[in-house]
Amino acid sequence: MTVHEKRRPKVRGNCRVRGPAEGMADGRARKRRRAARAGRAAVVLVAALAAVATAGCGGSDALIGGKPRSPAQTIRVTPGNGTQGVRPDGRFEVRVPDGRLERVEVRRTGDAGAAVVGGRLSTDGLSWRPLPGPLELGSKYTVDAVALDGSGRRSARHTTFTTYVPPHRFIGFYTPENNTTVGTGIIVSLDFNRGIVDRAAVERAVTVKAEPAVEIAPHWFGRRRLDFRPRARWRPGTVVTVDLRLRDVKAGPGAYGTQRKTIRFRIGRDQISTVDVAKHRMTVRRSGRVLANLPITAGNAQNPTYNGKMVILERHAVTRMDGDTVGFGAEYDIPDVPHAMRLTRSGTFLHGNYWARPQVFGGINTSHGCVGLKDIKGGGPHTPAGWLFAHSRVGDTVEVRNSRDRTVAPSNGLGGWNMPWEKWKRGSALG
């Protein structure tokens, strides 16, 4: 079931694009904590909304220039977001009811490798379809679309779906992608399309090596996710090789792997951004040298930002953030959030904010849990948010300190750096 079909529990410390329903266990824990103070929080939240601009993950309608866009005005992607088991000959299109599609980018990752999916816009600009040919089996498709409506307002959509895997077969969707350069905080992560019963057999069939060599250890999060990391962040210049020898490996009764492939990626420069929530500042360091000290706004008292080490998972020049997808209802729905970088699966972002008053940045924590930086509508390259976006990459580390929230869970995004090394190693199925 996707986030479009089911209202998720209210959670603190999160904002959200319209993406797959993730981090549910974490959401349930937050729901229990939130329920105990629901009445009090509601009163405080209403008062806060009346007093200041809600920044970071959302803003009041008056501040963002109009009412939230209705479902009829959104970018429509078929197959629906989070859909699994899509047939290779199934319908695939992106469509808007008015205006025009400005940009559609589609990527595929899976057993057939990673690739950009080509397509064509219709002459009226209202729809996009891929070039002729079936979808690849056992692949994950990621769609990023930007559109202008009939009034010239820009909106964005980010969705994913996965294609059909034959019965009794399993594959692993991997992070990071092949032949990429990533930050020193990256963790190799495999998400399997079905639960793995014989985790030891699967773990034996996956090797992760580095040049120059370092100790690398695996850790299972449940039966569908296997991560690998070294004791400390990778050294710049390291080349990491992931060898998947899963073809015909038996993971359980009648379930066999299909993959036999090698993934290589390179570790780039070392960058870590430290967010001090109490001081409303972010310090960006590269190889220990301070590049910038930027004013920010973080989560408010009712929705504090997670503490701990997080890793940039995705980067979007513009995306949509909708409070309804994380249980905040109509508190915010901003179709064109600029310079957005995802930090957790549950929805914590670093992003540009053009709707808050200037004095918010560096002075007041007003968001629903994200970290916001000053920006302009459409995203300015010379704003604090634009500068950070241009100087960041997937795999960079972001560490939050002095927040009232707990430390982010190791399974939420690539939060494994928050788990002690000896405990991490105990997560191996091979002991």
C-alpha positions in Angstrom: 0.0 0.0 0.0 1.4 3.4 -1.0 1.3 6.7 0.9 -1.4 7.8 -1.4 -3.7 5.0 -0.2 -3.2 5.1 3.6 -2.7 7.9 6.0 0.5 7.3 7.9 0.9 7.9 11.7 1.9 11.4 12.7 5.6 11.6 13.3 7.9 14.2 14.8 11.1 15.2 13.0 9.9 14.6 9.5 8.8 16.2 6.3 8.1 14.2 3.2 7.9 14.1 -0.5 5.4 11.8 -2.1 7.5 8.7 -2.0 7.2 5.1 -0.9 5.8 4.3 2.6 9.0 3.8 4.5 10.2 3.8 8.2 6.9 2.4 9.4 8.3 0.8 12.6 9.9 4.1 13.5 6.6 5.9 12.7 4.7 3.5 15.1 7.1 4.3 17.9 6.6 8.0 17.3 2.9 7.6 17.2 2.9 6.0 20.7 5.0 8.9 22.1 2.9 11.5 20.3 -0.5 10.1 21.5 0.4 10.7 25.1 0.6 14.4 24.5 -1.8 14.8 21.6 -4.1 17.3 23.3 -1.4 19.5 24.7 0.6 19.4 21.4 -2.4 20.4 19.4 -3.0 23.5 21.4 0.7 24.4 21.3 1.0 23.8 17.6 -2.0 25.9 16.7 -0.6 28.8 18.8 2.8 28.3 17.1 1.3 28.4 13.7 -0.5 31.6 14.5 2.6 33.2 15.8 5.4 32.4 13.4 6.0 31.2 9.8 6.3 27.4 9.7 9.6 26.7 7.9 11.7 23.7 7.0 9.2 21.2 5.9 6.2 23.4 5.3 4.5 26.7 5.6 1.1 28.1 6.1 -1.1 28.8 3.0 -0.7 32.5 3.4 3.0 32.3 3.4 3.4 30.1 0.3 1.0 32.1 -1.8 -2.3 30.2 -2.1 -4.1 27.1 -1.0 -2.4 23.7 -1.4 -2.8 22.2 -4.8 -5.6 19.7 -5.1 -5.0 16.1 -6.4 -6.4 17.1 -9.8 -3.6 19.7 -10.2 -0.7 17.3 -9.4 1.7 15.5 -11.7 0.2 12.0 -12.3 2.6 9.1 -12.7 1.5 5.6 -13.9 2.3 3.1 -12.4 1.4 4.6 -9.0 4.0 5.5 -6.5 5.4 2.5 -4.6 3.7 0.0 -7.0 5.4 -3.4 -7.0 5.2 -6.2 -9.5 4.6 -4.0 -12.6 4.4 -6.1 -15.8 7.0 -5.4 -18.5 4.3 -4.5 -21.0 2.4 -2.4 -18.5 1.4 1.3 -19.0 4.0 3.8 -18.1 3.4 7.6 -18.4 3.7 10.9 -16.7 0.8 13.4 -17.3 -0.4 16.8 -16.1 -4.0 18.1 -16.5 -2.9 21.6 -17.6 0.2 23.6 -18.3 3.1 21.6 -19.5 5.8 19.2 -18.3 9.1 21.0 -18.0 11.3 18.1 -17.2 11.0 14.3 -16.8 14.0 12.2 -15.7 13.6 8.4 -15.3 16.3 6.1 -14.0 16.4 2.3 -13.8 18.4 0.1 -11.4 18.3 -3.6 -11.2 19.6 -6.9 -12.5 20.0 -5.3 -16.0 22.2 -2.6 -14.5 21.6 1.2 -14.0 20.5 3.4 -16.9 18.7 6.6 -17.8 15.4 5.8 -19.5 14.7 7.7 -22.7 11.3 9.0 -23.5 9.3 11.6 -25.5 7.1 14.5 -24.5 3.8 14.9 -26.4 3.5 18.0 -28.7 1.2 19.7 -26.2 3.6 19.0 -23.3 0.9 17.3 -21.2 2.4 13.8 -21.2 5.6 11.9 -21.3 6.0 8.2 -22.4 9.2 6.1 -22.6 10.6 5.0 -25.9 9.0 1.9 -27.3 9.9 -1.4 -25.7 9.1 -3.4 -22.5 10.2 -2.5 -19.0 13.1 -4.5 -17.6 12.1 -7.3 -15.2 13.3 -7.1 -11.6 14.1 -3.4 -11.8 13.4 -0.3 -9.7 12.3 2.8 -11.7 12.7 6.3 -10.3 10.7 9.2 -11.8 11.5 12.9 -11.2 9.1 15.3 -13.0 8.8 19.1 -12.9 5.8 20.9 -14.4 4.4 24.4 -14.9 0.7 24.7 -14.5 -1.7 26.9 -16.4 -0.8 29.9 -14.1 3.0 29.4 -14.5 3.5 27.9 -11.0 6.2 25.2 -10.8 5.6 21.8 -9.1 7.5 18.6 -8.8 7.0 14.9 -8.2 9.3 12.1 -7.1 8.0 8.5 -7.4 9.3 5.0 -7.6 8.0 1.6 -8.7 9.4 -1.9 -9.2 8.8 -4.4 -12.0 7.8 -8.0 -11.9 10.1 -10.6 -10.5 9.2 -14.2 -11.4 7.7 -16.3 -8.5 10.2 -17.9 -6.2 12.9 -15.5 -7.3 14.6 -12.7 -5.4 16.8 -9.8 -6.2 18.6 -7.0 -4.3 18.2 -3.4 -5.1 21.5 -1.8 -4.3 22.9 1.6 -3.1 25.0 3.3 -4.3 24.7 3.0 -8.1 27.5 1.5 -10.3 30.2 3.8 -11.6 29.4 6.7 -9.3 31.5 8.9 -7.1 30.0 9.3 -3.6 30.8 10.9 -0.2 32.8 9.3 2.5 29.7 8.5 4.6 28.1 6.1 2.1 27.0 2.7 3.3 26.4 -0.2 0.9 22.8 -1.2 1.2 20.8 -4.1 -0.4 17.0 -4.1 -0.2 15.6 -7.5 -1.3 12.2 -7.8 -3.0 11.2 -10.6 -0.5 12.1 -11.7 3.0 15.2 -13.8 3.2 14.9 -17.0 5.3 18.5 -18.3 4.9 20.3 -15.0 5.5 23.7 -16.8 6.0 23.5 -18.2 2.5 22.7 -14.8 1.0 25.4 -13.1 3.0 28.0 -15.6 1.8 27.1 -14.7 -1.8 27.8 -11.0 -1.3 31.3 -9.6 -1.0 32.4 -6.0 -0.5 36.0 -5.1 -0.9 38.0 -1.8 -0.8 41.2 -0.7 -2.3 43.1 0.3 -0.2 41.8 -2.5 2.0 39.9 -1.9 5.2 37.8 -4.2 7.4 34.2 -4.2 6.2 31.3 -5.8 8.1 27.7 -6.7 7.2 24.6 -6.0 9.3 21.1 -7.3 8.7 18.1 -5.0 9.4 15.2 -7.6 9.4 15.0 -10.1 6.6 14.9 -7.7 3.6 17.9 -5.4 4.1 21.6 -6.1 4.3 24.1 -3.2 4.8 27.9 -3.1 4.7 30.2 -0.5 6.2 33.8 0.0 7.5 34.6 0.9 11.1 34.9 4.6 10.2 34.0 6.7 7.2 35.8 5.7 4.0 39.1 7.4 3.0 38.9 9.7 -0.1 40.0 7.9 -3.3 39.0 4.4 -2.1 37.5 2.2 -4.8 34.8 -0.1 -3.5 33.8 -3.3 -5.3 30.5 -5.1 -4.5 30.2 -8.6 -6.0 26.7 -10.1 -6.1 26.9 -13.9 -6.7 23.2 -14.4 -5.9 22.2 -16.4 -9.0 20.6 -19.7 -7.9 21.4 -19.1 -4.3 18.6 -20.6 -2.2 17.2 -18.0 0.3 14.3 -20.1 1.5 11.8 -22.7 0.4 11.6 -22.5 -3.4 13.2 -19.0 -3.4 16.3 -18.5 -5.6 18.4 -15.5 -6.6 18.8 -14.2 -10.1 21.7 -11.7 -9.9 25.3 -12.2 -10.9 26.9 -8.8 -11.3 29.7 -6.5 -10.0 29.2 -2.9 -8.9 32.1 -0.5 -8.4 32.1 3.0 -7.1 34.6 5.6 -5.9 34.9 7.6 -2.7 35.3 11.3 -3.4 36.4 14.1 -1.1 35.5 14.0 2.6 32.7 16.4 3.6 30.8 16.6 6.8 28.2 19.2 7.7 27.4 19.7 11.4 24.1 21.2 12.4 23.9 22.8 15.9 20.2 23.0 16.5 20.6 25.2 19.6 22.7 27.8 17.8 20.7 27.6 14.5 23.9 27.1 12.5 25.4 24.6 10.1 29.2 24.3 9.7 30.4 22.7 6.5 33.9 21.1 6.6 35.9 19.5 3.9 38.9 17.4 5.0 38.6 19.2 8.3 38.7 22.7 6.8 35.7 25.0 7.3 34.1 25.9 4.0 31.0 27.7 5.4 29.0 28.5 8.4 25.4 28.8 7.4 22.2 30.0 9.3 19.5 27.4 9.5 16.1 26.7 10.9 15.5 23.2 12.4 12.6 21.3 14.0 10.3 23.2 16.4 9.6 22.1 20.0 6.8 19.8 18.9 8.6 18.3 15.9 12.4 18.3 16.8 15.0 17.2 14.3 16.7 13.9 14.9 20.2 14.0 16.5 23.0 11.9 15.1 24.8 11.1 11.9 22.8 10.9 8.7 23.9 10.5 5.1 22.6 12.3 2.0 20.5 9.7 0.1 19.0 11.7 -2.8 19.4 15.2 -4.3 16.5 17.1 -6.0 16.8 20.5 -7.5 13.1 20.9 -6.8 10.5 18.5 -5.2 7.1 18.5 -3.5 6.6 18.2 0.2 3.2 17.2 1.5 2.3 17.1 5.2 -0.5 14.6 4.5 2.0 11.9 3.6 3.4 11.9 7.2 0.1 12.6 9.1 0.4 16.4 9.3 -2.8 16.7 7.2 -3.1 20.1 5.4 -0.5 21.9 7.6 1.6 22.2 4.5 1.7 21.2 0.8 4.5 22.9 -1.0 4.9 21.8 -4.7 8.2 23.5 -5.4 10.7 23.0 -2.5 14.1 23.9 -3.9 17.5 22.3 -3.3 16.2 19.3 -1.4 18.5 16.6 -0.1 17.0 13.5 1.7 18.7 12.4 4.9 16.3 9.6 6.2 13.8 7.2 4.7 11.2 8.6 7.1 11.4 12.0 5.4 14.0 14.2 7.0 15.5 16.7 4.5 18.0 19.5 4.1 16.3 21.9 1.8 15.9 25.5 0.6 13.2 27.6 2.2 11.8 30.7 0.3 8.6 31.2 2.4 10.0 32.0 5.9 10.9 35.4 7.1 14.6 36.2 6.9 15.0 36.4 10.7 14.0 32.8 11.1 17.3 31.6 9.7 19.9 31.6 12.5 17.3 32.6 15.1 14.2 30.4 15.3 13.6 26.6 14.9 10.2 26.4 13.1 10.2 23.4 10.9 8.4 20.0 11.1 11.8 18.3 11.6 13.8 19.2 8.5 16.8 21.5 8.3 15.9 24.6 6.2 18.3 27.1 4.6 17.5 30.5 3.1 16.5 30.3 -0.6 14.4 32.1 -3.2 11.4 30.8 -5.1 12.7 28.6 -8.0 16.0 28.1 -6.2 18.9 30.6 -6.3 22.4 29.3 -7.0 23.9 32.0 -4.8 21.7 31.5 -1.8 22.8 29.5 1.3 20.7 26.5 0.1 21.9 26.8 -3.5 25.5 26.9 -2.3 25.1 23.8 -0.1 23.3 21.9 -2.9 26.1 22.7 -5.4 28.8 21.6 -2.9 27.2 18.4 -1.7 26.8 14.9 -3.1 25.1 11.6 -2.3 27.1 10.0 0.5 28.1 13.1 2.4 27.6 13.0 6.1 25.3 15.4 8.0 25.5 15.3 11.8 22.9 17.0 14.0 23.6 18.0 17.6 21.8 19.6 20.5 18.3 18.7 19.4 15.6 17.6 21.8 14.9 14.5 19.8 16.5 11.1 20.1 19.3 9.8 17.9 18.1 8.7 14.5 17.7 4.9 14.2 20.5 3.1 12.4 18.0 1.6 10.0 16.4 5.0 9.1 18.3 5.9 5.9 22.0 5.1 6.1 22.1 5.8 9.8 24.4 2.8 10.6 27.2 5.2 11.7 25.2 5.7 14.9 25.7 2.1 15.9 28.9 1.1 17.8 31.2 -1.1 15.6 31.1 -4.2 17.8 27.3 -4.1 17.9 27.3 -3.6 14.1 29.4 -6.7 13.5 27.0 -8.8 15.7 24.4 -8.1 13.0 26.0 -10.6 10.7 24.2 -13.8 10.0 27.5 -15.6 9.9 28.5 -14.5 13.4 
